[in-house]
């Protein structure tokens, strides 16, 4: 399995191919949402919504063999693509790796200028929720 930094480098390379074509970049982000694992319909409930996102984003996590596995969905394609990028980087990692992950690919690809400030705030909320899950699993594993 590639390291968090290796996966981030892959993502940066993919976005570099698109250059400064904002429309293609947004379309690509939307396409990435199609890579998400199926999300259980019964989990699309208020308890699983990430607070601070303009769109609805549902996120759940399970711990198995000391690794955190995320599943997510959204009611908008671009947000679904954004959460899919985060899952690609953080999925099936130890809580420790997730907590200490420096998600530098976001700035390296200029995500803020691509998605604007509202969605950037939502992206920060997604990262925060994923790290909170990791902290909860770490606490459980160390108990």
C-alpha positions in Angstrom: 0.0 0.0 0.0 1.3 3.4 -0.9 2.0 5.9 1.8 -0.2 9.0 2.5 2.5 11.2 0.8 2.8 8.9 -2.2 -1.0 9.0 -2.8 -0.9 12.8 -2.4 1.8 13.0 -5.0 -0.3 10.9 -7.4 -3.2 13.2 -6.9 -1.0 16.3 -7.5 0.3 14.7 -10.7 -3.3 13.9 -11.9 -4.3 17.6 -11.4 -1.1 18.9 -13.0 -2.2 17.1 -16.3 -5.3 19.3 -16.3 -3.3 22.5 -16.1 -5.2 25.7 -15.5 -8.4 24.4 -17.2 -10.8 25.1 -14.3 -13.8 23.5 -16.1 -11.9 20.3 -16.7 -10.6 20.3 -13.2 -14.1 20.6 -11.7 -15.4 17.9 -14.1 -12.6 15.6 -13.0 -13.4 16.2 -9.3 -17.0 15.4 -10.0 -16.0 12.2 -11.8 -13.9 11.1 -8.8 -17.1 10.9 -6.7 -18.1 7.9 -8.9 -15.2 5.9 -7.3 -16.7 5.9 -3.9 -17.8 2.7 -2.4 -21.6 2.3 -2.2 -23.0 4.1 0.8 -25.8 2.3 2.8 -29.0 4.2 2.3 -30.0 3.5 5.9 -26.9 5.5 7.0 -28.1 8.7 5.2 -29.3 10.1 8.4 -28.8 13.3 10.4 -26.3 11.7 12.8 -23.9 11.0 9.9 -24.1 14.4 8.3 -20.8 16.5 8.5 -21.6 19.8 10.1 -20.2 22.9 8.3 -20.8 21.7 4.8 -23.1 23.6 2.4 -24.1 20.3 0.8 -25.2 17.2 2.6 -22.2 14.9 3.2 -22.7 11.7 5.1 -19.6 10.0 6.6 -19.3 6.8 8.5 -16.2 4.9 9.7 -15.4 1.5 11.0 -12.2 0.2 12.6 -10.9 -3.2 11.6 -7.5 -4.6 12.6 -6.4 -1.2 13.8 -7.2 0.5 10.5 -10.0 3.1 9.9 -12.3 2.5 6.9 -14.4 5.3 5.7 -17.6 5.4 3.6 -19.2 8.6 2.4 -21.8 10.1 0.1 -23.1 13.5 -0.8 -26.1 15.0 -2.5 -23.8 17.0 -4.9 -21.3 15.6 -7.4 -18.5 18.0 -6.6 -18.7 17.4 -2.9 -18.8 13.7 -3.5 -15.6 14.1 -5.5 -13.9 16.1 -2.7 -14.7 13.5 0.0 -13.6 10.8 -2.4 -10.1 12.5 -2.6 -9.9 12.5 1.2 -11.0 8.9 1.5 -8.4 8.0 -1.2 -5.7 9.5 1.0 -6.9 8.5 4.5 -8.8 5.2 4.0 -7.5 2.0 5.7 -4.9 3.9 7.7 -4.2 3.6 11.4 -5.8 6.3 13.6 -2.3 7.7 14.3 -1.6 8.1 10.6 -4.9 9.9 10.0 -4.5 12.2 13.0 -1.0 13.3 12.0 -1.6 13.4 8.2 -0.5 16.6 6.6 -3.0 16.9 3.7 -0.7 19.1 1.6 -2.2 18.0 -1.7 -5.1 20.4 -1.1 -2.8 23.5 -1.3 -0.5 21.9 -3.9 -3.3 21.6 -6.4 -4.7 25.0 -5.6 -8.0 23.5 -4.4 -9.1 26.8 -2.7 -9.1 28.7 -5.9 -10.8 25.8 -7.7 -13.8 25.3 -5.3 -14.1 28.7 -3.6 -14.4 29.6 0.1 -17.7 28.0 1.0 -16.6 24.6 -0.3 -13.2 25.1 1.2 -14.9 25.5 4.6 -16.8 22.3 3.9 -13.6 20.5 2.9 -12.0 21.6 6.3 -15.1 20.2 8.1 -14.7 16.9 6.2 -11.1 16.6 7.3 -12.0 17.5 10.9 -14.7 14.8 11.0 -12.4 12.2 9.6 -9.7 13.1 12.2 -12.3 13.0 15.0 -13.3 9.5 14.0 -9.5 8.6 14.1 -9.2 10.1 17.6 -12.2 8.1 18.8 -10.9 4.8 17.4 -7.4 5.5 18.8 -8.9 6.1 22.2 -10.9 2.9 21.9 -7.8 0.9 20.8 -5.7 2.3 23.7 -8.4 1.6 26.3 
